[in-house]
Amino acid sequence: MPVLLHIADARNGRSIRRLGLKAGRRGLYALPVTGDFMATHQWARELKRSGWNRALAVYFRMPSRTPVRAGHYNEGHEVLALGAAIARYLDRGQQLGYEIVLGTSVPRRNILKTKALRRPPGWRYFPEAKGRKPIVGWYNRGDYGAARMRSRLEPAVRVPPFEKLKATLETSQDRGELSQALAGLASKRRRASCAFLEPVLDHPNGEVLLELLMALESFSDPLARTFISRLATSDDPVIRGLAKERLGKR
């Protein structure tokens, strides 16, 4: 039986060793263990970005005839036997970004060992990201080194006082002025009430709504979540999807 690797949150290590690996709603993600340590453990660094303190490598065996879904992470997956999926993976010129998805859980007896990855290898964001200029924005706020990266790549901009930004949003109808004022609000954490932003929720322009979503993320006011929930029902599919994603992280 081939040996596979699953990357898990180290906080779940005790339950994994006691009960095995449980397949989630989307299945159980894994890669075959080969002589290439980097390719085998390639997903560890990206998965750790989700908020794990430490990644855990779980090595286990599964029969070659086990049905799985396999393919590149942003392409269509094909249903085939595990042995065939591993053969296809080994024949690929570019192995980074490949994934094998098992539809069944892994019993405890199939687990060979677990190992904490103190310095997880692999790529971040996407396999070809290394060497490219990073893109910074509200979506990677809170990531390790994000503030330093923003200060290095973004020009310094003097943000107007909060009261001036608020006055602009309450009086202006110009799309550009609204976008700039909302971007100013999103530049730092806000403890004030965000109730004055409610009229902007009905703005017809998608760019303004995107800036509004970014601005709401900066408010600690509980009303901000209510407004993001309203954006999650927007007719714009991009705004609707981003708002739902942010609700899951608040």
C-alpha positions, 0 to 999 in steps of 0.5 A, spaced: 500 500 500 502 506 498 504 511 503 500 518 503 501 525 507 496 529 510 497 536 513 493 537 519 493 542 525 498 540 530 492 541 535 488 535 533 494 531 533 492 527 539 485 526 537 488 523 530 493 518 533 487 516 537 481 516 532 484 516 525 483 521 520 476 524 519 474 526 512 471 532 511 465 535 507 470 536 501 474 529 503 481 528 505 487 531 502 493 528 501 499 527 497 504 521 496 510 520 500 516 520 495 524 522 495 522 529 494 521 532 501 519 539 498 514 536 493 511 531 498 510 537 504 509 542 499 502 544 502 504 545 509 506 552 508 500 555 505 495 551 510 499 554 516 497 561 513 490 559 515 491 560 522 495 554 525 500 555 530 504 549 528 503 544 522 502 536 523 505 531 518 500 525 518 503 519 514 498 513 513 497 507 508 491 506 503 490 501 498 492 502 491 484 501 489 481 506 493 477 511 489 480 518 489 479 525 486 485 528 483 488 534 479 491 541 480 488 545 485 485 550 481 483 545 475 478 540 474 479 533 478 478 526 475 475 520 479 480 514 479 484 509 483 489 511 488 494 508 484 493 511 478 492 518 481 499 517 484 502 514 477 499 521 474 502 525 479 509 522 478 509 523 471 507 530 471 512 535 469 510 540 475 508 537 481 506 543 485 499 545 486 497 537 485 492 534 490 489 527 491 482 527 495 480 521 499 472 520 500 473 516 506 476 517 513 483 513 515 482 508 520 487 509 526 491 502 524 493 505 517 496 511 520 504 510 521 506 516 524 505 523 525 511 529 526 510 536 527 513 541 522 516 546 526 518 550 519 514 547 514 516 547 507 512 549 501 509 555 497 505 560 499 499 563 496 500 559 489 505 555 487 509 560 482 508 566 487 516 565 489 520 571 485 513 575 483 512 582 486 507 580 492 500 583 492 498 587 498 491 589 501 485 588 506 485 580 505 492 579 508 491 583 514 494 580 520 498 575 516 506 575 518 510 580 516 504 584 512 505 590 515 512 591 513 510 588 506 505 594 505 510 599 508 515 597 503 511 596 497 505 602 498 507 609 498 505 613 504 499 616 504 496 621 509 489 619 511 484 625 513 481 625 520 476 621 521 471 626 522 472 629 515 472 622 512 465 621 515 463 628 513 465 626 506 461 620 506 454 623 509 454 629 504 458 627 497 455 623 491 461 622 487 463 615 486 471 617 486 470 621 493 466 616 496 471 610 494 477 615 497 473 616 503 472 609 504 479 607 503 481 612 508 477 609 513 480 602 512 487 604 513 486 603 520 482 600 526 476 604 528 472 603 535 467 609 533 460 607 531 459 605 523 452 607 523 453 612 518 455 607 513 448 604 512 446 609 506 452 607 502 450 599 503 445 601 497 450 604 492 449 601 485 457 601 484 461 595 485 467 598 486 464 603 492 461 597 495 468 593 495 471 599 498 465 599 503 466 592 505 474 593 506 472 599 511 467 595 515 472 590 516 476 596 520 471 597 525 470 593 532 463 596 532 458 589 532 454 593 527 459 592 522 458 585 522 450 586 521 452 591 515 457 585 512 451 580 512 447 585 508 452 585 503 452 578 503 446 578 500 448 583 494 446 582 487 453 583 485 456 576 485 463 578 487 461 582 493 456 577 495 462 572 495 467 576 499 462 578 504 460 571 506 468 569 506 469 575 511 463 573 515 466 566 516 473 569 519 469 574 524 
